[in-house]
């Protein structure tokens, strides 16, 4: 279930609500009752299920592009080098 962030147009309070996508947007501030607007969020980061997650090498480190095991000049890696 996604979380949506809102901001009150009256008191500027910010709050978050976990809602189904099919639910109507929140219309009033729980603090003052004023109108609220839904904010655009940055979204979720990478979620790893189990195990440890090592940081990826920087682009083209050690001849392997972006840690993908192919050379940058192959044109298939997408790093732009």
trRosetta pair geometry for C-beta under 8 A, 3 or more apart (Angstrom, degrees):
i j d omega theta_ij theta_ji phi_ij phi_ji
1 18 5.1 74 115 172 115 100
1 19 6.7 -171 176 84 106 15
1 20 5.9 -61 -131 -82 102 54
2 18 7.2 176 99 -145 31 64
2 19 7.0 -30 76 63 76 65
2 21 6.5 61 22 -70 120 83
3 16 5.2 14 176 178 111 115
3 17 6.9 163 -155 84 65 31
3 18 4.9 -39 -95 -90 75 70
3 19 7.8 107 -121 15 31 68
3 41 7.8 70 94 -51 84 172
4 16 6.9 162 82 -154 38 65
4 17 5.5 -18 60 63 89 83
4 18 7.9 152 14 -99 69 22
4 19 5.8 -24 10 28 117 114
4 25 7.3 -115 138 -130 163 83
4 26 7.6 175 93 6 126 106
4 38 5.6 -36 176 -144 119 113
4 41 7.5 -148 -137 -19 44 128
5 14 6.5 3 -176 -174 101 101
5 15 7.5 172 -150 93 61 31
5 16 5.1 -31 -98 -98 68 81
5 38 7.2 113 78 -162 49 64
5 39 4.5 -42 97 54 101 113
5 41 5.4 117 13 -74 117 110
6 14 7.0 167 87 -151 48 55
6 15 5.7 -15 61 64 94 76
6 16 7.4 166 17 -92 75 30
6 17 6.8 20 -5 2 118 106
6 26 5.5 -65 -63 67 161 126
6 29 7.9 -167 127 -99 123 69
6 36 4.4 30 174 165 121 131
6 37 6.8 159 -153 79 75 32
6 38 5.5 -47 -97 -101 77 53
6 39 6.5 179 -104 -2 20 88
7 12 6.5 -12 -177 -155 100 49
7 13 7.2 173 -150 86 56 40
7 14 4.9 -20 -99 -98 81 78
7 36 6.4 158 78 -155 30 84
7 37 6.0 -20 61 59 82 81
7 39 5.7 67 -9 -50 105 115
8 11 4.9 6 101 51 140 76
8 12 6.0 -77 72 -24 87 9
8 13 4.6 34 12 44 125 81
8 14 7.7 -128 7 -66 77 37
8 29 3.8 29 -101 -88 123 137
8 31 6.7 -89 -40 49 157 111
8 32 6.4 97 -170 42 156 110
8 34 4.9 86 -170 75 107 114
8 35 7.3 127 -154 82 63 40
8 36 5.1 -50 -95 -95 52 84
9 12 8.0 27 -143 -74 12 51
9 34 5.9 -138 61 147 73 118
9 35 4.9 -9 31 81 123 91
9 36 6.7 -167 -9 -101 81 28
9 37 6.3 76 -56 -13 101 100
10 29 6.6 -120 43 6 108 149
10 32 5.5 -125 93 97 130 140
10 34 2.9 -139 7 -107 130 166
10 35 6.9 112 -25 36 97 65
11 29 6.4 150 36 158 109 167
11 31 5.9 -107 72 98 151 125
11 32 4.6 129 -17 -5 135 146
11 34 6.1 159 -1 17 85 139
13 29 5.8 107 57 -156 119 124
13 31 4.6 93 -9 21 171 149
13 32 7.1 154 4 2 130 102
14 39 7.6 -1 -137 -13 106 145
15 29 7.7 131 14 -144 127 73
15 30 6.5 -4 13 27 174 115
15 31 7.8 169 -36 -22 133 106
17 26 5.7 126 2 -37 158 134
19 23 4.4 -114 -178 61 109 137
19 26 7.8 -152 -54 -37 148 92
20 23 4.7 109 58 -18 81 100
24 27 7.7 -16 139 -34 111 102
25 38 5.5 -90 -148 -43 128 130
26 36 5.8 -9 108 69 99 139
26 38 7.5 126 44 -76 85 93
27 35 6.9 -46 174 -134 68 67
27 36 6.7 156 176 40 18 91
28 33 5.3 -13 -179 -157 120 50
28 34 6.8 147 -152 73 72 22
28 35 6.8 -52 -104 -98 57 34
28 36 6.5 138 -141 -3 8 102
29 32 5.0 11 92 49 131 75
29 33 5.9 -53 62 3 83 10
29 34 4.7 15 12 51 126 74
29 35 7.5 10 -20 58 94 12
29 36 5.3 137 -65 -59 74 108
44 47 6.8 -9 151 -38 125 108
46 53 8.0 157 114 -162 123 157
48 51 7.0 -95 159 70 116 84
48 53 4.6 -142 -52 -64 171 133
56 66 6.8 6 162 178 125 71
56 67 4.8 -136 -163 20 87 152
57 61 3.9 -121 161 55 121 141
57 62 6.8 -46 179 18 162 109
57 64 7.4 75 66 80 144 102
57 66 7.2 165 79 -165 81 25
57 67 4.4 141 34 -66 94 104
58 61 5.0 101 60 -47 71 119
58 66 7.9 -65 152 -111 26 53
59 65 6.7 -4 -162 -160 69 68
59 66 5.1 -10 -113 -75 63 78
59 72 7.6 74 170 -98 90 125
59 79 4.7 147 -144 -159 119 139
59 81 6.4 141 156 -17 119 135
60 63 7.4 7 -173 -103 67 14
60 64 7.8 166 -144 79 31 32
60 65 5.5 -6 -85 -112 59 62
60 66 7.2 9 -35 -38 46 57
60 72 4.9 -6 -100 -52 106 138
60 79 6.7 -175 -41 112 90 159
60 81 5.3 -40 -57 68 136 166
61 64 7.0 -25 77 60 63 77
61 67 7.2 8 51 -59 108 76
63 71 6.3 -36 175 -110 79 86
64 67 6.1 58 117 -112 114 24
64 68 6.6 -175 167 54 93 48
64 69 5.3 -13 -148 -94 121 27
64 70 6.9 80 -151 35 70 27
64 71 7.4 -75 -111 -84 37 46
65 68 5.5 -27 85 43 81 104
65 70 5.5 -36 34 81 111 72
65 71 6.2 91 -25 177 105 16
65 72 4.3 139 -88 -76 115 68
65 74 7.5 -124 -2 30 142 105
65 77 3.8 -27 115 -133 149 169
65 79 5.4 -153 -171 3 111 137
65 81 7.0 -172 -122 55 109 116
66 77 5.9 154 22 178 115 119
66 78 7.9 -34 9 68 155 83
66 79 5.2 -179 -38 -70 119 127
68 77 5.6 163 55 -129 143 101
70 74 5.0 -68 164 28 111 153
70 76 6.0 -53 139 74 158 108
70 77 5.4 -171 82 -69 112 104
71 74 5.1 118 68 -26 77 98
71 77 7.8 -132 96 -28 27 132
72 77 6.0 -73 -117 39 50 145
72 79 6.0 -66 -129 60 99 124
72 81 4.1 -29 -177 90 139 106
73 81 7.8 -69 -63 117 57 77
74 77 6.4 92 61 -20 103 93
77 81 8.0 -22 75 46 128 89
